[in-house]
Amino acid sequence: MLPTRQVHLVPEADFETLRVERRDSGVALLTLNRPSVANTISAQLSRELFDCLQLLRRDPEVRALVVTGTGRHFCAGADLRDPERDIPGWQDLGRRAVDGLAAMKVPVIAAINGTALGGGLELALACDIRIAETGAKLGLPEIKFGALPGAGGLSRLQAVIGASAAMTLVLSGRSISATEGERLGLVTLASAQASAVETAVVLAEEVSQMPSYATRTAKLVFRHTLGQAPDAVMAVEYGLIDRMATPEEKRAEELRAARRDPVYKRIFAESPAAAVTESR
């Protein structure tokens, strides 16, 4: 079970297809909330997801984000019966929402509580980390009805599991179990003692305690160097790390670590000058 935490609804939130909670730990929990249609992605959900992400981006108290679905499904893909499907720009709404998730500066964890197919897997692929229930089903079946993943699924899947494995899944359109997904490096399985959401929230709370400038920079480094030879991108990595924080910010985090952990206390012992600086 999740530990008891103070939970708040996002104040500006007035969404019909989403539930959003902010926890005092700095973790936001975003839940796709269309269980009667397997949390499929409609135009309305795409618009609300994009708007919600903009609210969360502007909230300095949010330091990590968990995305999940209501009921038995994470998200079974695009809502092919959406009344707005024939409106020009329908697919672009979904792309904007998925890309908005990928562009979040805070770490994002997908808690895959059930089926994640098509656009649902594309949503999960836009997250930094994916934790899945043992019984979850994963796949990109679009080719079976003459389409292809249209919201970045091809490129992101290839980046996560490699070209050959991604090609096999996309060209066959077959679904795989979460156990096989873990073998491919697509997901991490939740423990038998906890759900995907519980596992994801615990990890998010751990991550949220890390310096935000460091988690933000780590995401930037991974994003800018993905798929490139290390020798070709070291200058980018070094530059981002060297500029990620001021000396004062780094020193404040060293002192925080020293107060939290005796090992770091021996390393980052407070000097009188540092103590004076911290007290200002």
N, C-alpha and C positions, 0 to 999 in steps of 0.2 A: 504493500500500500504506500501511496505517496505520503511523506511527512506533512503534518499540518502546517500550512503557511498562510499568511495573510494574502488574500487574492482580491484584485480589483478589476472590474470591467474597464476597458479602455474608455475614458470619459466621452470621447466624441463618437464612439461606435454606435451606429444604428443600422446594423447589417442584418439582412434576412437570410443570407446563405453562409454566414460565418459566425463563430463565437470566438471572442478574444478576451483573454485574461492576462493581467499583469500581476506577477508575484513580487513580494517584497525582496526576494532574493535577486531580482534583476532579470528574471526569466519571463518571457511572454509566451503564452500557449495559444496558438491559433488553430482552430478546429473547423474544418470544412463541414458544413451542417446541412446537407441535403440527403439524409439517410434513406428516404423513400425512393430515391433514384441513384443509390450507390455513390452519393457525393460526386456525381458527374459534373463536368465543368460547363456551365451555361454562360451566356453573355453576361448575365447579371452577376454570377459568381466571379467572372473575370474582372468586371469593373470593381466589384467590392473588394476583391483580393488586392488589386493594385492600389486602391484608395487606402485600404488598411495598412499595407506595407509603407505607404508614405507617412501615415500617422506614426507608425512604429519607428521609422527612420528618424523622425524629428523628436522622439522621446529619449532624452539623455539617460533615463533610468533603465531603459531596456538594454541589457548587455548580452543577451542570447535569446534565440527564438526557437521554439519547437512547433512543428507543423504536423497535424494528425487529422483523422477523420472521425465523424460520429458513427457509432454502430459497428457493423461487421466489415466495412470497407474503408480503406484509405481514400481511394478515388479510382473509379472504374473508367476514367477517360473522359473524352468530350461527350457532352449531351447531344447525341445525334437527333433527338426529338425536340430540341430547343426551338420554341416558336420564332426566335430571332435568327435561326441558323442561316436563312437565305438573305439576311441583310448584309450589304457590302461591309467588309471590315470585321466580320465575325471572328475569323481566325486570328486577325491582328490583335483583337482584345485578349485572346488567350496567350499569344506570344508576349504581349506587353506585361501581363501578370506574371508569367513564368520568368521572363527576363528580370522583372522587378525583384523577384525572390532571389535570383542568382546574384543580383547587384547589392543585396543587403550588406552593410559593412560589419554587422555583428555576426558571430557564428550562428548558422542555421542547421537544425537537426530535424530530419524527417523521422517521425515515429510511425512506421508503416504497420498499422493495426489490422490490416486485411488486404484485400485485393488492391493492387496498384498496376493498372493496365493503361496502355496508351498515354494520354495526357496526364494520367495519374502518376505513371512512372516518370514522365518528363518533369512533373512537379518535384518528385523526390530527387531526380538527378540534378535539379537546380539547387538543392540543399548541399551543405558541405559534408554532412555525415548522414548516413541512413541506418536506422535500427529497425529491424523487422520482427514481427511475430513469427514463430515457427511455421504456422499454417498459412502465411501470406502467399499470394500468387502474384508473380511479377512478369511483365512482358510488354512488347510493343506489337500488337496484332494488326496494325493498320493495313499491312500489305495484303491481308486476306480479303479485304473489300476494296482493293484497288487504290489505296492511299499509302502515305508514308507519314511517320511522325512529323508534325508540322511546327513544333515549338522547341526546337533545339535538341530533340532526343537523339538524333544520329550522332552529332558531334559530342554531346556530353556523355553518351553511353560509351563511345569509343575512347574518350579521355579517361573514363573510370575503369573499364575492363579490357581495353585494348581492341585493335581493329578486327582481329579474327573472331574473337568471341562475340563482339558487337554485330559483326556481319552475319554470323550464324543466327543470332536471335532475330535480327531485323528481317532477313531474307526468308526465314522459315515462318515468322510470325508466331512462333510457339511461346507458350508461357512456361515459366520455371518456378520451382519451389523456392522458398526463402533459404532453405538449406543449400540448394545449388547456387543461389545468388551469393551466399556467403563464400562458397568455394571460388567463385569468379571474382570476388572482391567487390561485388555490387552493394552488399549490405553486411551489417553485423547482426547476428541473431540476439534477440533479447534473452535474458536468462530465464530458466524454467520457473524461477521464483517471482518474476516480475513481468509486467506487460511491457510492450514497446514504449508506451507513453511514460510509464514509471521509470524505465531505464533511461529514456531520453531526457526526462526532466532532471534526474539525478546528475547525469553528465552535464547538462546545460547549467545546472547550479554550480557545479565544479568549475566549468569554463568561465562562468560569469564572475568568479572571484579573481580571475587573472586580470592584469592591467589591460584596459581596453585598447590602449595604443599598441600593445603587443599583439593582441588577437587580430586587430584590424590590419596591422602590417603583415602578419603571417598570411592572411587571406590574400592580400595584394601580391605578395611574393609568389604564392602558389598560382594565382591567376595569370601573372605576367610571365612565368617561367614554364608553364605546363607544356610538355611535349617537346621542349627544346633541349639541346645538348647543354649540360651543366657549364662547360667552359664558355659557352656563348652568352650566358645570362648572369654570370657571377657579378658583373658590374652593376646590373640592375638590382640583384639581391642585396649586395653590400650597401648600395646607395639608399635603398628603402629602409634597411635596418639602421644605418647610421643616422638617418634623419627622423626616426620614428618618435623621438621624445627629447625633451630638453634635459640637461643634466639634473635640474631640480626635480623633474618628474621621475627620472630614474632613481634618484636618491630617495625620494619619498616611497617608492615601491620597495627599495632595499630595506628601508626601516620597517615598513609594514610586514615584510617577510620575516625580519628579525623578531618582531613581536609575536608572530604567529608560530614560528618554528625555531626551537633551540639550535638546530644545526646552522640555520642562517644567522642566528644571533651571534654565534662565534665568528662567522665570516664578516658580517656587516655590523660589527660592534659600533654603537653610537659614540661618536666623538663629541666633545663639548660644542664644537662649531656646528656639527650636524644637528645636534639637539636644539641649538638656538635657531638654526634655519627652519627646522620643522615647526617650531612654536610660533613662527611669525604668521 
